[in-house]
Amino acid sequence: MMNKNRKQTHFGIDPHTRQIVLGKWRLTLPESPLLRMLVGGLLVFGGFLGFLPVLGFWMVPLGLLVLSHDIPAVRRLRRRFAVWWARRRNGTDASKK
């Protein structure tokens, strides 16, 4: 039986706490939607400059994850990707047939 007090590790946004969950790490998002979109946009922009020192291409997916909290089109893409990834990991991908 699973311990109910133990938090599951997953990747995405926890809708109850508004935190980005990356495995065991949790990052709190700003309360303001405008500030969240600014942070997400800056992460995506910085990710496109990933060839420069300090910045990295890892910033693009993190920025899209932040933007998916407020922008429906990005949210749909994130959900589609999550479903595809889960099917692929479970070996039930319909495109393999």
N, C-alpha and C positions, 0 to 999 in steps of 0.2 A: 504494500500500500504506500502511496506517495505522501510525503509530508506536505501538508497544506501551507505551512509557514515558509517553505522553501520556494524562492522565486525561480521561475523557469528562465533559462537563458534563451533568448531569441534575438532576432535582428529586426529593427524597424522602429516604429513609434508606439509607445505605450499610450493608448488613448485616455487612460484614467489619470496618469501622472504628467502627461505631456513631456515625456523624456525620450530621447533617442537611446535605444538599447542596442549595444554592439557587443553581444555575448554577455560578459560579466560587467561591462562598463556601461554606465548610465550618464547621459549628458542632459541637463535641464534646458529646455527651450525657453526663450523669452515669452512673456505673457502677451505682448503686443503683436498682432498679426503683421503689421508694417515692419516691425523690427525683425520678426522671423523671416519675412521675405527678403529683407536687406541682407541678413546674415547668409541665407541660402544663396542669394544672387552673388554675393561676394565670394562665397566658397566655390561656386561654379566658375566665376570669372578667374579666380586665383588658380583653379585647377587647369584652365586652359593655358596658363602661364607656368605649367608644371615643369618645364625644362629649366626654369630658373632655380637657383639655390633656395632652400627653405620651403618653397611652394612645391606641391606635388600633384600628380594626376589623381591621387586618392581623394582630392577635395571635390571633384566633380560628382561622384556618386553620393558623397555626404551632403553636398549642397542640394542635390536633387531630392534626397531624403527629407531635408528640412523644408524644401519648397512643397513637397507632397502633402504637408500638413495643411496648407492653405489653398493650393491651386488644384482644382478638380482634375484637369487634364494630366498633370504629373502624378496625381494620386492614382488615377486609373492605370497609368503605365507601371507604377510601382506594384499595384495589386496584380496586374497581369504577369509581371516578372516573378512575383512571389509565388503565384499559382504554378507557373511554368517550372520554377526552381523546385518546388515541393514535389511536383510530379516526376521531375527528372531524378531527384534524389530517391524517390520511392520506386523507381523503375516502372511507372505506369504512364509514361509519355506516349500519347496517341500517335505522334508523328513517327514513331519507330515501327509502326505496323506496316 
